[in-house]
Amino acid sequence: MPYFDAASAAPLHPVARQALLAALDEGWADPARLYKEGRRARLLLDAARQAAAEAVGCRADELVFTSSGTRAVHTGVAGALAGRRRVGHHLIVSAVEHSSVLHSAEVHEAAGGTVGRVAVDRHGAVSPGSYAAALGPDTALACLQSANHEVGTEQPVAEVAEVCRAAGVPLLVDAAQSLGWGPVGGDWSLLTASAHKWGGPSGTGLLVVRKGVRFAPPGPADERESGRAAGFENLPAIVAAAASLRAVRAEAAAEAVRLRELTERIRARVPELVPDVEVVGDPVHRLPGIVTFSCLYVDGESLLHELDREGFSVSSGSSCTSSTLTPSHVLRAMGVLSEGNVRVSLPAGTAAEDVERFLSVLPGVVAGVREKLGVAAQAPGAGPREAAGGRAGAGEGARAGEGARAGELVLDTLGRRCPIPVIELAKVIGDVPVGGTVRVLSDDGAARLDIPAWCEMRGQEYVGEEPADEGSAYVVRRVS
């Protein structure tokens, strides 16, 4: 069964398994003790730290191991902010950071700090200039991921680090997705990562704090890991994490070429095989194994279930796959289509035949989900069209009638969830004369993202969002 969700957690690397089993026998003692078992454990811990530091490109005494990548982020952000509290209480993050960074920002804000959120372009990338503009005399810390977890877009870390260094502000880099592929360039100040992203065991992270960076470890003082990660070290997992990081780095160059070719194949062929698809993320500056696309007129949860039935494990940022009924904050910040979203993240060793089978299965799966939702099929490559050929196919619960404004159709989709508002809009757009408008009433959070994205994909004009008695009104003008 092909596993295509390595960005969430990569399968355990064989080297990690071997190192883990060996360390369970040799590394069970307390590395802080002076007797022989403790000395043996200390040697294993020191060797793992040195190996991880070499992979990161830092000094061994700058790196500590934590209980997870999330814990590394929380400790890194809180410690850096506390260490520079005399400078100010302003924190900068990008709009597409991992939730662990954004949750740290929320805690900081709730405690009275201020947070600047830097916008991204449609590919999900920040600009160094936007970070420069966000910096102020009271900025204590800036955060930027090395590559995005959902769409794979690589960020200009080196350039942003230079901007921050010139302003005297430390930059914390979340390198969880990219560290297995290579070191993070630039003059960054703090770095975090998580072993399960590169094929190490889960529950093991690392935090690097460069010498000279003011840092005050949060919480009660602890003697272990330089006081920055409390508790007894999980030595077998640490040894396995360091061993697997070294192993994947040795394979990274060749594997990156192979996986990039496979994801390029997916990026090119999915729009050819499936109509009404938007491939998102930077087409060039991206991680080798991640490709993300969104399908119009598709329920994301149903799509993932059907792909699972066919033997493919993928993830999604669609609102209809989450309990919050809102699209992922990454897709929302990028302003791209969220409905029917699929993230394919290939683990090392993925076979080309599995990718080909995915491409052969996907069109039928998407067509089947659309058929259940009452959307007519269309051949790939066809031009703009209405999803079901006009008003006649409108689903139960949606009604269209003449609005108060002349030449405007009012479409009530209140209470209907993604992707129904966009499906109903596609069905009625043919009833509107060219130049006329449709006012879509919706209380679904995804509509704010998906209706403008639909307009861009279908060649119609998105006029804007207006307040309504319930939810919002999204105004669309028919262009063709």
N, C-alpha and C positions, 0 to 999 in steps of 0.2 A: 504494500500500500504506500504510494508516494506521499512523503511528508514534505509539504511546501510551506512550512511556517517557521523556518529557522530564525527569523528576526525576533520571534517570541522566545524561543529556546532551541538551541541547536542540539542535535543528538550527541550523546556522550562520545567523545573521541576515544578510539582504542587506547591511545597513550594515557589518557586520563583514567581510564578504567584500570590499566596496569599499575599506574602510579598510586591510585587510590587504594587498591588491594594491598600493595606493598607497604604503604604508609600506615595502614590499619594495624599491621604487625609490628612495624618499627617505630611509629610515631605516636604511640598512645600516651606516653608519659608527659609530665609537665616540663616544658622547655625552660622554665625558670629555675629548675632544680639543678644541683651540682653533681648528683650521683650519675652513674653511667647511662641509665635509661633517659634521664633528663638531658644529659649532654648529647646523646644520640638524637633526641627530639629537637634540641636546639640547632644541631647541624642541619637537620632537614629543613627547619624553618628558615634558617639563614640562607641556605642554598635556594629555596623557593623564592625568597625575597629578592635575592640577587638576580635570579633568572627573570623574574617579572620586571625588575627595574631595568634590565638590559632591553627587554622588549618594549618598554614604555619609552626609554631614553632618559632616565633620571638616575639619581643616586639611590642606593639601597636604603639609606637612612631617611629618605624623603617619602618612602612608600610604606603604607600600612595595609593590612588585610582587614576587611570588615565582614559582617554577616550577610551582606547582600549589596548589590549595586545601588539599590534604593537607600540603604543605610549610609553608603558612602556619600551619596548626593546630599542627604539631609545633614550629615555631619559636616561635610565640606562647606555647604552654604551657611549653616548656622555658625560654624567656627570662624569662617572668614568674616562674616558680618560682625560677630562679637569682637574679633581681633581689631577691627577697624571702626569700632563704634564712635571713637573720638573724631573721626573724619566726617561721618554722617551716617544716614540711615536709608540711603537710596540704593535700590537693587535694580539691575537691568537684566531682563530675560528676553529671549525671542518668543514670538507667538506660537512657535511650533515645538517648543522644548518638550521633553518627556514629562509625563504627569508628575514624577517625583520632584522635578525642578519646580514645576508650577505649584505643587502643593507646598513646597518650602516657601515660595513667594507669597502664597496666601497666608501662611502662618506669620511671616514677617510683616505683612500688611496689617493683619489683625492685631499685632503687637504695637502698631503705631508707625511702622516704617512705610516708605513709599516704594512703589514698583513701577518701572518704566517697561512697557512691553513693545518690543520692536517688531514692526510688521515685516511680512515676507512678500516676495513676488509670486506670480502664478505657478512657478516651479517649486516654491517652498524655500527659497534661498533668501537670506538677509543680504544687505549691502553694508560694507564697512562704513560708508558715510552715514547710514542710519544709526549705527552704534556711536559714531563720533557725535552726532547731533543729540543723542540721548544722554551722553556723559555730562555730569555737572560737578561743581566743587564739592558736593556732599555725597557723591557716588562712592559707595563702599565696595561694591562687587558687581561684576558683570558675568553672565553665564551664557554659554553658547555650545550647542551640541556639535560634534564633529560631523555627523551625518544623521539624517532624519530616520526615525524608527519606522515610519509608516510608508514613506514614498522613496526612501533611499537617497534623497538629494544631499550632496556633500556641501558643507558650509565653508566659507572663506575664513577659516580659523586663523591662519597665519596673519592675514591682513587685519582682522579684527583685533588680534592680540597686539599687533603693532600700534593700532590706534589706542588701545587701552593702556599699553605700556607708556606711551607718550603722555597720557593724562595721569599716570601714576595710579591706575586702577587695576587690581588683579583680575584676571580672567579665569573662570572655572569652566573647564571643558568636560562635557559628558561624552566620553568616548566609547560607550557600551557597544554600539553597533559597528564601529570601525576598527577597534584595536586589534582584532584578529587578523585584519588585512595589512596593518602596518602602523608605525608610530605616527603620532599626531604632530605635525610640524608647527612651527611658530613659537613665540616666546610666551607661552601660556604660564599661569601661576599655579593652578590646581587642576587635577584631572581625576575623573572617576570612571569606573568600568565594572562589568559584571561577568563572571566566568561562564555562566550558562549561555551567554551569547556567542562564545567561540568554541563551545564543545567541552567546556569544563563542567564540574559539578555545580548544581544550583546551591544557593545559600552561601556564596563566596563572592565578595567584591573587593575592590581595591581603591584606595584613596591616596593620591600623591599631593603633597604640599611642598612646593619648592622652598629651599632655604631663603630666608629673608622676607617671606610672606608672613604678615602678622596674623596669628591664628590662636584662638582661644577655644579649646575643646569644650563642647557643650556637655552639660550633665556633671555628675560627681566624678572626681578624679579617679583614675585607674592606672595601675602600674604597667599594664600590657599595651603593646602596640603604640608606644610613645604617648600613652594616655589618650589616644584618639579613637580607639575601638575597644570598648570595655568587654571584659569577659574572657574566658579561656579560649584560646585559639583552636579552631577546628583544623588541626594540623593535617590530617589525611586529605581533606578537601582542598586546603591551601596548596599542598604538594601537587595534587592532581591538577589544580587550576594552572599553576606555573608550568608544569610539564606539558599540558595540552596547549598552552599559549605558545610555547616554544615550538611545538610540533606543527601547529597550524600555520605559524609564520614561515616555517621551512617549506610548506606546500603552497603558500599564499599566491606567489607570482603566477605559477602555472594554473592553479585553480581559478584565479581571478579571470584569466583569459578565457578559460572554458565556460565558466558560469556567465560571463558577460555576453558571450556568443549566444548562449541559451536564452538569456533574458532579452537580448536584442531580437531574437526570433519571436518571442512572445509579444514584445512591443510592436513589431511590424505586422504580425499575422492576426492578432486578435481583432483589430479594426477591419481587416479584410474578411474575416470569417463571421463576425458578429456585427450587425448594424447598430448604430447609435451607441457607440462606445467612446469614452474619453480616456486616453492613457495619460496619467498624471506623473509629476515629478520631472526633474531635469533629465533630458535625454542623453546628456554627455557626462556631466559632473555628478555621478551617482555611484552608489556601491554596486559591486558586480552582480550580486545575487538577488536584488529586489526589483520587482516591477509591479506597479499598481495601476489598476484601471477601474472605471465605473461604467455601469450599463444603465441606460435610460429604461424606464418602465419596468423595473425589476425590484422585487422585494429582497433585500440583502440577506435576511435570515433564511428565506426559502432557498436562495441561490447557494448559500454555504451548506445547507442541509443536503441539497441535491448533489453538490460536488462531493460531499462526504459519502453519499451513497455510491458514488462512482469510484470511491477510493482515494480522493484527494483531500488533504488537510490544508486548508488555507484560512486566512483571517480577513476581517472586514472592518472598515471604519464607518459603515452606514449606520444611520440612526436606528434602523429597524433591526439591528443586531445588538442593541444596547438597552439597558433598563432605563436610561435617561430619555430615550426617544429624541436625542439630538445627535447630529453627525459629529465625527471626531473633531477635536479642536484643530487638528492639523489641516484637514480638508476645508474646514470653515475658514481658517486663516488664509489659505491659498485661494479661496473663492472658486473652487472647482466642484464639479458634480459629485454628490455623495451617495446617491441612491445606487444600489446594486454594486457597491464597491467591493473589490477583491484585491487583496495583497498576496502576491506570490513571492515567497522568499525561499530560495533554493539552498539547501545545505550542501556542504562539500560532498562530492561524489555523486551528485544527482545525475542520473542517466539521461542521455538525449532521448531515448525511447519513451521515458516517462513524460517528458515535455511534449513530445509529439502526441502521445495519447491524451494528455490534457487538452491540447489544441483540437483534437478530434472530438472530444466529449463536450467541450464548452459550448459550441453553438447549439447543440440539442438541448442542453440543460437550460441555457438562457431562453431559448424559444419556448420550452415547456413551462417555465415560470411565467413568461409573458402571456402565454395562452391562458393560464389559470387566472390571470388578472384581466383578461379580456382585451389584450392588445394584439392587433393583427400582425402577421409576419411580414417581413420585407426582405428582399434580397440584399446581401451585402453590397455596398458601393452605390446604392440608389441615392437619389437626391432627396432634398427635404420633402417631407410628407406629414400628413396628420396620422397619428398612431392608429386610429381605427376608422378613418375615412369619414369623419364628420360627427354630427351631434347624435346620431341614432344609437351609437354604442355606449352612451354615457352610463356609468354604473349607478346602482341604487344608492341613494343618499346625496348625489350631486344633482343640482338643478340649475338650469340656465334660463335667464329671463332678461327682458329689457330693463336696464338700470335707469337711474334718474337722469343720467347724462345721455344725450343723443348719440347714437352710433356705438353704444357700449353694451357689451354683454356681461352680465354678472353671473359668476360661477361660484356656487356655495359648496365648499368642500370641508366645512367646519366639522370637526370630529373625525375626519379621515386622515389616516397616517400615510407616511411615505411608503410607496411612491404614488399613491392614489391622486393627490392634487395635480401632479404633473401629467399623469395619464389622462385625467379628465380635461385638463387644459389642451392637450394634444387632440382630444376628440372634438372639442368645440371650436378650435381655431378656424376651421374651415367654414363655420357659420358666420364669421365676421368678415365684412368687406375689407379689402386692402385699405389701410389707413385707419380702420376702426380699432377699438381696444376691447380687451377682456379684463375684467376685474375679478381676480381670484381671491375669494375669502378663505383663509386658512388659519388654523391655530396650531399647526404642526411646525415645530422648530426647524425641521429640515427644509421646509418650503422657502425659507429666506435664502438658502444657498442653491437649492435645486431649480427653482423657477428661473433665476437669472442665467444659470448654467444651461438650462434647456433652451432659452432664447438664443444664447450664443451658438449652441450646436445646431439649432433649427433655422437660423437666419432671421429671427424675429427680434423686435426691439423691446428691451426691458425698460419700461418707463420709470418704475420705482415702487417703493413700499409706502403705503399710507395707513394711518390708524383706522380701525374699524370698531364697531360696537363689541364684537368678539374677535379675538385674534388680530390679524392684519389683512389688508387688501394689497395684493400684488398686481400691478397694472402692466399689461402686455399689449403692445401695438402690433398688429399684423402688417408685415412688410411685403410678403409674397405669398 
